[in-house]
């Protein structure tokens, strides 16, 4: 049990003293970049899926 308590104490010190947290504006810009990339990839997958659906329907009608 002592090792677990020591682990928790060391983790707290590391998270509060040693970790370099990003600033709020940098965090917001990173989140917007991830959101934009996700939307772009979703749109690309939608277009590819739509194209394949139409191609397969054309092939099946032959």
PQR file with spaces between the fields and no chain letter, atoms N, CA, C, O and H, PARSE charges and radii, in Angstrom:
ATOM       1  N    UNK     1       0.833   -1.197    0.000 -0.4000 1.5000
ATOM       2  CA   UNK     1       0.000    0.000    0.000 -0.0000 2.0000
ATOM       3  C    UNK     1       0.879    1.262    0.000  0.5500 1.7000
ATOM       4  O    UNK     1       0.505    2.290   -0.565 -0.5500 1.4000
ATOM       5  N    UNK     2       2.020    1.167    0.627 -0.4000 1.5000
ATOM       6  CA   UNK     2       2.924    2.311    0.721 -0.0000 2.0000
ATOM       7  C    UNK     2       3.453    2.712   -0.664  0.5500 1.7000
ATOM       8  O    UNK     2       3.615    3.895   -0.964 -0.5500 1.4000
ATOM       9  H    UNK     2       2.323    0.332    1.086  0.4000 1.0000
ATOM      10  N    UNK     3       3.718    1.690   -1.504 -0.4000 1.5000
ATOM      11  CA   UNK     3       4.210    1.982   -2.847 -0.0000 2.0000
ATOM      12  C    UNK     3       3.152    2.712   -3.670  0.5500 1.7000
ATOM      13  O    UNK     3       3.472    3.597   -4.463 -0.5500 1.4000
ATOM      14  H    UNK     3       3.586    0.730   -1.261  0.4000 1.0000
ATOM      15  N    UNK     4       1.896    2.335   -3.476 -0.4000 1.5000
ATOM      16  CA   UNK     4       0.812    2.987   -4.211 -0.0000 2.0000
ATOM      17  C    UNK     4       0.673    4.448   -3.797  0.5500 1.7000
ATOM      18  O    UNK     4       0.507    5.318   -4.652 -0.5500 1.4000
ATOM      19  H    UNK     4       1.635    1.615   -2.832  0.4000 1.0000
ATOM      20  N    UNK     5       0.738    4.724   -2.516 -0.4000 1.5000
ATOM      21  CA   UNK     5       0.653    6.101   -2.020 -0.0000 2.0000
ATOM      22  C    UNK     5       1.839    6.915   -2.535  0.5500 1.7000
ATOM      23  O    UNK     5       1.677    8.071   -2.927 -0.5500 1.4000
ATOM      24  H    UNK     5       0.873    4.017   -1.822  0.4000 1.0000
ATOM      25  N    UNK     6       3.020    6.318   -2.534 -0.4000 1.5000
ATOM      26  CA   UNK     6       4.203    6.994   -3.058 -0.0000 2.0000
ATOM      27  C    UNK     6       4.021    7.294   -4.554  0.5500 1.7000
ATOM      28  O    UNK     6       4.380    8.372   -5.027 -0.5500 1.4000
ATOM      29  H    UNK     6       3.151    5.379   -2.216  0.4000 1.0000
ATOM      30  N    UNK     7       3.471    6.348   -5.271 -0.4000 1.5000
ATOM      31  CA   UNK     7       3.202    6.549   -6.699 -0.0000 2.0000
ATOM      32  C    UNK     7       2.255    7.733   -6.917  0.5500 1.7000
ATOM      33  O    UNK     7       2.495    8.561   -7.796 -0.5500 1.4000
ATOM      34  H    UNK     7       3.178    5.472   -4.887  0.4000 1.0000
ATOM      35  N    UNK     8       1.193    7.818   -6.131 -0.4000 1.5000
ATOM      36  CA   UNK     8       0.250    8.926   -6.252 -0.0000 2.0000
ATOM      37  C    UNK     8       0.914   10.268   -5.948  0.5500 1.7000
ATOM      38  O    UNK     8       0.671   11.257   -6.639 -0.5500 1.4000
ATOM      39  H    UNK     8       0.999    7.145   -5.417  0.4000 1.0000
ATOM      40  N    UNK     9       1.744   10.297   -4.923 -0.4000 1.5000
ATOM      41  CA   UNK     9       2.444   11.534   -4.579 -0.0000 2.0000
ATOM      42  C    UNK     9       3.390   11.967   -5.701  0.5500 1.7000
ATOM      43  O    UNK     9       3.418   13.141   -6.072 -0.5500 1.4000
ATOM      44  H    UNK     9       1.942    9.494   -4.362  0.4000 1.0000
ATOM      45  N    UNK    10       4.158   11.030   -6.238 -0.4000 1.5000
ATOM      46  CA   UNK    10       5.089   11.352   -7.315 -0.0000 2.0000
ATOM      47  C    UNK    10       4.351   11.786   -8.584  0.5500 1.7000
ATOM      48  O    UNK    10       4.807   12.673   -9.306 -0.5500 1.4000
ATOM      49  H    UNK    10       4.135   10.077   -5.937  0.4000 1.0000
ATOM      50  N    UNK    11       3.219   11.156   -8.844 -0.4000 1.5000
ATOM      51  CA   UNK    11       2.423   11.538  -10.012 -0.0000 2.0000
ATOM      52  C    UNK    11       1.903   12.959   -9.870  0.5500 1.7000
ATOM      53  O    UNK    11       1.912   13.728  -10.831 -0.5500 1.4000
ATOM      54  H    UNK    11       2.849   10.435   -8.258  0.4000 1.0000
ATOM      55  N    UNK    12       1.451   13.307   -8.677 -0.4000 1.5000
ATOM      56  CA   UNK    12       0.947   14.659   -8.434 -0.0000 2.0000
ATOM      57  C    UNK    12       2.055   15.688   -8.633  0.5500 1.7000
ATOM      58  O    UNK    12       1.840   16.718   -9.273 -0.5500 1.4000
ATOM      59  H    UNK    12       1.444   12.682   -7.896  0.4000 1.0000
ATOM      60  N    UNK    13       3.238   15.414   -8.086 -0.4000 1.5000
ATOM      61  CA   UNK    13       4.369   16.336   -8.234 -0.0000 2.0000
ATOM      62  C    UNK    13       4.728   16.482   -9.711  0.5500 1.7000
ATOM      63  O    UNK    13       4.969   17.591  -10.188 -0.5500 1.4000
ATOM      64  H    UNK    13       3.413   14.578   -7.566  0.4000 1.0000
ATOM      65  N    UNK    14       4.762   15.377  -10.424 -0.4000 1.5000
ATOM      66  CA   UNK    14       5.125   15.446  -11.833 -0.0000 2.0000
ATOM      67  C    UNK    14       4.101   16.251  -12.632  0.5500 1.7000
ATOM      68  O    UNK    14       4.481   17.050  -13.488 -0.5500 1.4000
ATOM      69  H    UNK    14       4.565   14.476  -10.037  0.4000 1.0000
ATOM      70  N    UNK    15       2.821   16.053  -12.366 -0.4000 1.5000
ATOM      71  CA   UNK    15       1.778   16.766  -13.105 -0.0000 2.0000
ATOM      72  C    UNK    15       1.728   18.255  -12.762  0.5500 1.7000
ATOM      73  O    UNK    15       1.362   19.068  -13.611 -0.5500 1.4000
ATOM      74  H    UNK    15       2.512   15.404  -11.670  0.4000 1.0000
ATOM      75  N    UNK    16       2.086   18.617  -11.549 -0.4000 1.5000
ATOM      76  CA   UNK    16       2.001   20.026  -11.161 -0.0000 2.0000
ATOM      77  C    UNK    16       3.305   20.795  -11.346  0.5500 1.7000
ATOM      78  O    UNK    16       3.274   22.005  -11.570 -0.5500 1.4000
ATOM      79  H    UNK    16       2.384   17.957  -10.859  0.4000 1.0000
ATOM      80  N    UNK    17       4.451   20.119  -11.256 -0.4000 1.5000
ATOM      81  CA   UNK    17       5.740   20.825  -11.303 -0.0000 2.0000
ATOM      82  C    UNK    17       6.526   20.593  -12.586  0.5500 1.7000
ATOM      83  O    UNK    17       7.247   21.490  -13.023 -0.5500 1.4000
ATOM      84  H    UNK    17       4.476   19.136  -11.074  0.4000 1.0000
ATOM      85  N    UNK    18       6.412   19.419  -13.204 -0.4000 1.5000
ATOM      86  CA   UNK    18       7.302   19.066  -14.300 -0.0000 2.0000
ATOM      87  C    UNK    18       6.659   19.108  -15.681  0.5500 1.7000
ATOM      88  O    UNK    18       7.352   19.288  -16.683 -0.5500 1.4000
ATOM      89  H    UNK    18       5.826   18.690  -12.849  0.4000 1.0000
ATOM      90  N    UNK    19       5.349   18.944  -15.741 -0.4000 1.5000
ATOM      91  CA   UNK    19       4.671   18.909  -17.030 -0.0000 2.0000
ATOM      92  C    UNK    19       4.481   20.328  -17.551  0.5500 1.7000
ATOM      93  O    UNK    19       4.113   21.232  -16.801 -0.5500 1.4000
ATOM      94  H    UNK    19       4.786   18.798  -14.927  0.4000 1.0000
ATOM      95  N    UNK    20       4.734   20.512  -18.831 -0.4000 1.5000
ATOM      96  CA   UNK    20       4.538   21.813  -19.468 -0.0000 2.0000
ATOM      97  C    UNK    20       3.173   21.812  -20.159  0.5500 1.7000
ATOM      98  O    UNK    20       3.007   21.219  -21.225 -0.5500 1.4000
ATOM      99  H    UNK    20       5.034   19.778  -19.440  0.4000 1.0000
ATOM     100  N    UNK    21       2.217   22.473  -19.550 -0.4000 1.5000
ATOM     101  CA   UNK    21       0.862   22.492  -20.100 -0.0000 2.0000
ATOM     102  C    UNK    21       0.748   23.598  -21.143  0.5500 1.7000
ATOM     103  O    UNK    21       1.348   24.659  -20.970 -0.5500 1.4000
ATOM     104  H    UNK    21       2.352   22.955  -18.684  0.4000 1.0000
ATOM     105  N    UNK    22      -0.014   23.378  -22.234 -0.4000 1.5000
ATOM     106  CA   UNK    22      -0.163   24.430  -23.251 -0.0000 2.0000
ATOM     107  C    UNK    22      -1.024   25.578  -22.733  0.5500 1.7000
ATOM     108  O    UNK    22      -1.844   25.412  -21.830 -0.5500 1.4000
ATOM     109  H    UNK    22      -0.501   22.517  -22.375  0.4000 1.0000
ATOM     110  N    UNK    23      -0.810   26.745  -23.333 -0.4000 1.5000
ATOM     111  CA   UNK    23      -1.632   27.893  -22.959 -0.0000 2.0000
ATOM     112  C    UNK    23      -3.029   27.723  -23.556  0.5500 1.7000
ATOM     113  O    UNK    23      -3.238   26.915  -24.461 -0.5500 1.4000
ATOM     114  H    UNK    23      -0.144   26.880  -24.067  0.4000 1.0000
ATOM     115  N    UNK    24      -3.978   28.498  -23.034 -0.4000 1.5000
ATOM     116  CA   UNK    24      -5.355   28.392  -23.504 -0.0000 2.0000
ATOM     117  C    UNK    24      -5.492   28.710  -24.997  0.5500 1.7000
ATOM     118  O    UNK    24      -6.179   27.962  -25.692 -0.5500 1.4000
ATOM     119  H    UNK    24      -3.808   29.155  -22.299  0.4000 1.0000
ATOM     120  N    UNK    25      -4.884   29.769  -25.529 -0.4000 1.5000
ATOM     121  CA   UNK    25      -4.994   30.033  -26.974 -0.0000 2.0000
ATOM     122  C    UNK    25      -4.370   28.926  -27.829  0.5500 1.7000
ATOM     123  O    UNK    25      -4.912   28.577  -28.878 -0.5500 1.4000
ATOM     124  H    UNK    25      -4.325   30.376  -24.965  0.4000 1.0000
ATOM     125  N    UNK    26      -3.250   28.380  -27.392 -0.4000 1.5000
ATOM     126  CA   UNK    26      -2.619   27.289  -28.141 -0.0000 2.0000
ATOM     127  C    UNK    26      -3.513   26.049  -28.108  0.5500 1.7000
ATOM     128  O    UNK    26      -3.640   25.352  -29.114 -0.5500 1.4000
ATOM     129  H    UNK    26      -2.810   28.664  -26.540  0.4000 1.0000
ATOM     130  N    UNK    27      -4.122   25.776  -26.977 -0.4000 1.5000
ATOM     131  CA   UNK    27      -5.025   24.639  -26.854 -0.0000 2.0000
ATOM     132  C    UNK    27      -6.242   24.810  -27.764  0.5500 1.7000
ATOM     133  O    UNK    27      -6.684   23.855  -28.401 -0.5500 1.4000
ATOM     134  H    UNK    27      -4.018   26.343  -26.160  0.4000 1.0000
ATOM     135  N    UNK    28      -6.782   26.033  -27.822 -0.4000 1.5000
ATOM     136  CA   UNK    28      -7.922   26.297  -28.699 -0.0000 2.0000
ATOM     137  C    UNK    28      -7.548   26.129  -30.167  0.5500 1.7000
ATOM     138  O    UNK    28      -8.315   25.549  -30.935 -0.5500 1.4000
ATOM     139  H    UNK    28      -6.423   26.810  -27.303  0.4000 1.0000
ATOM     140  N    UNK    29      -6.388   26.625  -30.565 -0.4000 1.5000
ATOM     141  CA   UNK    29      -5.988   26.502  -31.968 -0.0000 2.0000
ATOM     142  C    UNK    29      -5.747   25.040  -32.336  0.5500 1.7000
ATOM     143  O    UNK    29      -6.070   24.623  -33.448 -0.5500 1.4000
ATOM     144  H    UNK    29      -5.765   27.096  -29.941  0.4000 1.0000
ATOM     145  N    UNK    30      -5.189   24.264  -31.422 -0.4000 1.5000
ATOM     146  CA   UNK    30      -4.984   22.841  -31.680 -0.0000 2.0000
ATOM     147  C    UNK    30      -6.326   22.114  -31.807  0.5500 1.7000
ATOM     148  O    UNK    30      -6.494   21.252  -32.669 -0.5500 1.4000
ATOM     149  H    UNK    30      -4.927   24.603  -30.518  0.4000 1.0000
ATOM     150  N    UNK    31      -7.264   22.467  -30.952 -0.4000 1.5000
ATOM     151  CA   UNK    31      -8.586   21.836  -31.012 -0.0000 2.0000
ATOM     152  C    UNK    31      -9.291   22.188  -32.319  0.5500 1.7000
ATOM     153  O    UNK    31      -9.949   21.337  -32.919 -0.5500 1.4000
ATOM     154  H    UNK    31      -7.128   23.168  -30.252  0.4000 1.0000
ATOM     155  N    UNK    32      -9.157   23.438  -32.762 -0.4000 1.5000
ATOM     156  CA   UNK    32      -9.770   23.831  -34.028 -0.0000 2.0000
ATOM     157  C    UNK    32      -9.117   23.105  -35.209  0.5500 1.7000
ATOM     158  O    UNK    32      -9.797   22.745  -36.170 -0.5500 1.4000
ATOM     159  H    UNK    32      -8.623   24.129  -32.275  0.4000 1.0000
ATOM     160  N    UNK    33      -7.822   22.894  -35.138 -0.4000 1.5000
ATOM     161  CA   UNK    33      -7.124   22.156  -36.182 -0.0000 2.0000
ATOM     162  C    UNK    33      -7.617   20.709  -36.239  0.5500 1.7000
ATOM     163  O    UNK    33      -7.853   20.181  -37.325 -0.5500 1.4000
ATOM     164  H    UNK    33      -7.269   23.186  -34.357  0.4000 1.0000
ATOM     165  N    UNK    34      -7.771   20.078  -35.104 -0.4000 1.5000
ATOM     166  CA   UNK    34      -8.279   18.709  -35.058 -0.0000 2.0000
ATOM     167  C    UNK    34      -9.713   18.659  -35.570  0.5500 1.7000
ATOM     168  O    UNK    34     -10.064   17.756  -36.329 -0.5500 1.4000
ATOM     169  H    UNK    34      -7.579   20.507  -34.221  0.4000 1.0000
ATOM     170  N    UNK    35     -10.539   19.609  -35.171 -0.4000 1.5000
ATOM     171  CA   UNK    35     -11.925   19.648  -35.625 -0.0000 2.0000
ATOM     172  C    UNK    35     -12.000   19.836  -37.137  0.5500 1.7000
ATOM     173  O    UNK    35     -12.760   19.140  -37.810 -0.5500 1.4000
ATOM     174  H    UNK    35     -10.253   20.343  -34.554  0.4000 1.0000
ATOM     175  N    UNK    36     -11.216   20.770  -37.676 -0.4000 1.5000
ATOM     176  CA   UNK    36     -11.220   21.011  -39.116 -0.0000 2.0000
ATOM     177  C    UNK    36     -10.750   19.793  -39.895  0.5500 1.7000
ATOM     178  O    UNK    36     -11.343   19.445  -40.916 -0.5500 1.4000
ATOM     179  H    UNK    36     -10.599   21.336  -37.129  0.4000 1.0000
ATOM     180  N    UNK    37      -9.693   19.143  -39.427 -0.4000 1.5000
ATOM     181  CA   UNK    37      -9.184   17.952  -40.092 -0.0000 2.0000
ATOM     182  C    UNK    37     -10.217   16.825  -40.055  0.5500 1.7000
ATOM     183  O    UNK    37     -10.391   16.109  -41.042 -0.5500 1.4000
ATOM     184  H    UNK    37      -9.212   19.426  -38.598  0.4000 1.0000
ATOM     185  N    UNK    38     -10.892   16.669  -38.933 -0.4000 1.5000
ATOM     186  CA   UNK    38     -11.917   15.636  -38.806 -0.0000 2.0000
ATOM     187  C    UNK    38     -13.060   15.882  -39.779  0.5500 1.7000
ATOM     188  O    UNK    38     -13.530   14.950  -40.432 -0.5500 1.4000
ATOM     189  H    UNK    38     -10.751   17.250  -38.132  0.4000 1.0000
ATOM     190  N    UNK    39     -13.510   17.121  -39.881 -0.4000 1.5000
ATOM     191  CA   UNK    39     -14.600   17.449  -40.805 -0.0000 2.0000
ATOM     192  C    UNK    39     -14.157   17.221  -42.243  0.5500 1.7000
ATOM     193  O    UNK    39     -14.923   16.697  -43.050 -0.5500 1.4000
ATOM     194  H    UNK    39     -13.129   17.878  -39.351  0.4000 1.0000
ATOM     195  N    UNK    40     -12.941   17.605  -42.568 -0.4000 1.5000
ATOM     196  CA   UNK    40     -12.419   17.408  -43.919 -0.0000 2.0000
ATOM     197  C    UNK    40     -12.338   15.922  -44.278  0.5500 1.7000
ATOM     198  O    UNK    40     -12.744   15.523  -45.369 -0.5500 1.4000
ATOM     199  H    UNK    40     -12.319   18.031  -41.912  0.4000 1.0000
ATOM     200  N    UNK    41     -11.820   15.116  -43.373 -0.4000 1.5000
ATOM     201  CA   UNK    41     -11.731   13.680  -43.635 -0.0000 2.0000
ATOM     202  C    UNK    41     -13.108   13.032  -43.729  0.5500 1.7000
ATOM     203  O    UNK    41     -13.311   12.139  -44.552 -0.5500 1.4000
ATOM     204  H    UNK    41     -11.489   15.441  -42.486  0.4000 1.0000
ATOM     205  N    UNK    42     -14.049   13.461  -42.908 -0.4000 1.5000
ATOM     206  CA   UNK    42     -15.407   12.924  -42.977 -0.0000 2.0000
ATOM     207  C    UNK    42     -16.046   13.265  -44.322  0.5500 1.7000
ATOM     208  O    UNK    42     -16.720   12.426  -44.919 -0.5500 1.4000
ATOM     209  H    UNK    42     -13.884   14.186  -42.239  0.4000 1.0000
ATOM     210  N    UNK    43     -15.838   14.483  -44.796 -0.4000 1.5000
ATOM     211  CA   UNK    43     -16.384   14.880  -46.098 -0.0000 2.0000
ATOM     212  C    UNK    43     -15.740   14.072  -47.219  0.5500 1.7000
ATOM     213  O    UNK    43     -16.423   13.662  -48.157 -0.5500 1.4000
ATOM     214  H    UNK    43     -15.290   15.165  -44.311  0.4000 1.0000
ATOM     215  N    UNK    44     -14.435   13.841  -47.130 -0.4000 1.5000
ATOM     216  CA   UNK    44     -13.739   13.054  -48.144 -0.0000 2.0000
ATOM     217  C    UNK    44     -14.251   11.611  -48.173  0.5500 1.7000
ATOM     218  O    UNK    44     -14.478   11.057  -49.249 -0.5500 1.4000
ATOM     219  H    UNK    44     -13.880   14.174  -46.368  0.4000 1.0000
ATOM     220  N    UNK    45     -14.430   11.017  -47.023 -0.4000 1.5000
ATOM     221  CA   UNK    45     -14.959    9.651  -46.957 -0.0000 2.0000
ATOM     222  C    UNK    45     -16.385    9.613  -47.489  0.5500 1.7000
ATOM     223  O    UNK    45     -16.759    8.648  -48.156 -0.5500 1.4000
ATOM     224  H    UNK    45     -14.245   11.468  -46.150  0.4000 1.0000
ATOM     225  N    UNK    46     -17.192   10.634  -47.212 -0.4000 1.5000
ATOM     226  CA   UNK    46     -18.548   10.694  -47.743 -0.0000 2.0000
ATOM     227  C    UNK    46     -18.545   10.730  -49.267  0.5500 1.7000
ATOM     228  O    UNK    46     -19.324   10.025  -49.909 -0.5500 1.4000
ATOM     229  H    UNK    46     -16.889   11.418  -46.670  0.4000 1.0000
ATOM     230  N    UNK    47     -17.669   11.551  -49.847 -0.4000 1.5000
ATOM     231  CA   UNK    47     -17.592   11.654  -51.305 -0.0000 2.0000
ATOM     232  C    UNK    47     -17.151   10.325  -51.923  0.5500 1.7000
ATOM     233  O    UNK    47     -17.721    9.884  -52.922 -0.5500 1.4000
ATOM     234  H    UNK    47     -17.036   12.124  -49.326  0.4000 1.0000
ATOM     235  N    UNK    48     -16.146    9.693  -51.337 -0.4000 1.5000
ATOM     236  CA   UNK    48     -15.678    8.406  -51.853 -0.0000 2.0000
ATOM     237  C    UNK    48     -16.782    7.353  -51.745  0.5500 1.7000
ATOM     238  O    UNK    48     -17.002    6.588  -52.683 -0.5500 1.4000
ATOM     239  H    UNK    48     -15.683   10.051  -50.526  0.4000 1.0000
ATOM     240  N    UNK    49     -17.470    7.312  -50.613 -0.4000 1.5000
ATOM     241  CA   UNK    49     -18.559    6.355  -50.424 -0.0000 2.0000
ATOM     242  C    UNK    49     -19.676    6.601  -51.430  0.5500 1.7000
ATOM     243  O    UNK    49     -20.212    5.651  -52.001 -0.5500 1.4000
ATOM     244  H    UNK    49     -17.291    7.934  -49.851  0.4000 1.0000
ATOM     245  N    UNK    50     -20.033    7.855  -51.651 -0.4000 1.5000
ATOM     246  CA   UNK    50     -21.081    8.199  -52.609 -0.0000 2.0000
ATOM     247  C    UNK    50     -20.678    7.772  -54.024  0.5500 1.7000
ATOM     248  O    UNK    50     -21.501    7.241  -54.770 -0.5500 1.4000
ATOM     249  H    UNK    50     -19.598    8.626  -51.187  0.4000 1.0000
ATOM     250  N    UNK    51     -19.415    8.004  -54.393 -0.4000 1.5000
ATOM     251  CA   UNK    51     -18.932    7.628  -55.723 -0.0000 2.0000
ATOM     252  C    UNK    51     -18.976    6.111  -55.898  0.5500 1.7000
ATOM     253  O    UNK    51     -19.454    5.622  -56.922 -0.5500 1.4000
ATOM     254  H    UNK    51     -18.747    8.435  -53.787  0.4000 1.0000
ATOM     255  N    UNK    52     -18.487    5.367  -54.916 -0.4000 1.5000
ATOM     256  CA   UNK    52     -18.514    3.910  -55.030 -0.0000 2.0000
ATOM     257  C    UNK    52     -19.941    3.374  -55.083  0.5500 1.7000
ATOM     258  O    UNK    52     -20.211    2.408  -55.798 -0.5500 1.4000
ATOM     259  H    UNK    52     -18.099    5.764  -54.084  0.4000 1.0000
ATOM     260  N    UNK    53     -20.841    3.977  -54.348 -0.4000 1.5000
ATOM     261  CA   UNK    53     -22.237    3.543  -54.382 -0.0000 2.0000
ATOM     262  C    UNK    53     -22.800    3.708  -55.787  0.5500 1.7000
ATOM     263  O    UNK    53     -23.457    2.804  -56.302 -0.5500 1.4000
ATOM     264  H    UNK    53     -20.622    4.761  -53.768  0.4000 1.0000
ATOM     265  N    UNK    54     -22.548    4.849  -56.405 -0.4000 1.5000
ATOM     266  CA   UNK    54     -23.051    5.082  -57.752 -0.0000 2.0000
ATOM     267  C    UNK    54     -22.387    4.165  -58.773  0.5500 1.7000
ATOM     268  O    UNK    54     -23.044    3.682  -59.695 -0.5500 1.4000
ATOM     269  H    UNK    54     -22.015    5.584  -55.986  0.4000 1.0000
ATOM     270  N    UNK    55     -21.104    3.927  -58.613 -0.4000 1.5000
ATOM     271  CA   UNK    55     -20.411    3.012  -59.524 -0.0000 2.0000
ATOM     272  C    UNK    55     -20.975    1.604  -59.408  0.5500 1.7000
ATOM     273  O    UNK    55     -21.213    0.946  -60.420 -0.5500 1.4000
ATOM     274  H    UNK    55     -20.570    4.319  -57.864  0.4000 1.0000
ATOM     275  N    UNK    56     -21.187    1.143  -58.196 -0.4000 1.5000
ATOM     276  CA   UNK    56     -21.729   -0.212  -57.998 -0.0000 2.0000
ATOM     277  C    UNK    56     -23.160   -0.307  -58.522  0.5500 1.7000
ATOM     278  O    UNK    56     -23.519   -1.318  -59.126 -0.5500 1.4000
ATOM     279  H    UNK    56     -20.993    1.678  -57.374  0.4000 1.0000
ATOM     280  N    UNK    57     -23.972    0.701  -58.312 -0.4000 1.5000
ATOM     281  CA   UNK    57     -25.334    0.675  -58.862 -0.0000 2.0000
ATOM     282  C    UNK    57     -25.291    0.627  -60.387  0.5500 1.7000
ATOM     283  O    UNK    57     -26.097   -0.078  -60.994 -0.5500 1.4000
ATOM     284  H    UNK    57     -23.680    1.522  -57.821  0.4000 1.0000
ATOM     285  N    UNK    58     -24.380    1.354  -61.018 -0.4000 1.5000
ATOM     286  CA   UNK    58     -24.247    1.334  -62.461 -0.0000 2.0000
ATOM     287  C    UNK    58     -23.838   -0.062  -62.946  0.5500 1.7000
ATOM     288  O    UNK    58     -24.373   -0.562  -63.936 -0.5500 1.4000
ATOM     289  H    UNK    58     -23.725    1.927  -60.525  0.4000 1.0000
ATOM     290  N    UNK    59     -22.888   -0.686  -62.243 -0.4000 1.5000
ATOM     291  CA   UNK    59     -22.422   -2.016  -62.621 -0.0000 2.0000
ATOM     292  C    UNK    59     -23.539   -3.045  -62.464  0.5500 1.7000
ATOM     293  O    UNK    59     -23.698   -3.913  -63.322 -0.5500 1.4000
ATOM     294  H    UNK    59     -22.453   -0.280  -61.439  0.4000 1.0000
ATOM     295  N    UNK    60     -24.315   -2.961  -61.381 -0.4000 1.5000
ATOM     296  CA   UNK    60     -25.378   -3.944  -61.140 -0.0000 2.0000
ATOM     297  C    UNK    60     -26.521   -3.800  -62.147  0.5500 1.7000
ATOM     298  O    UNK    60     -27.231   -4.772  -62.402 -0.5500 1.4000
ATOM     299  H    UNK    60     -24.185   -2.256  -60.684  0.4000 1.0000
ATOM     300  N    UNK    61     -26.714   -2.614  -62.723 -0.4000 1.5000
ATOM     301  CA   UNK    61     -27.785   -2.400  -63.687 -0.0000 2.0000
ATOM     302  C    UNK    61     -27.415   -2.953  -65.062  0.5500 1.7000
ATOM     303  O    UNK    61     -28.289   -3.120  -65.912 -0.5500 1.4000
ATOM     304  H    UNK    61     -26.137   -1.824  -62.516  0.4000 1.0000
ATOM     305  N    UNK    62     -26.136   -3.239  -65.292 -0.4000 1.5000
ATOM     306  CA   UNK    62     -25.721   -3.787  -66.588 -0.0000 2.0000
ATOM     307  C    UNK    62     -26.226   -5.137  -66.813  0.5500 1.7000
ATOM     308  O    UNK    62     -25.961   -5.729  -67.858 -0.5500 1.4000
ATOM     309  H    UNK    62     -25.426   -3.104  -64.601  0.4000 1.0000
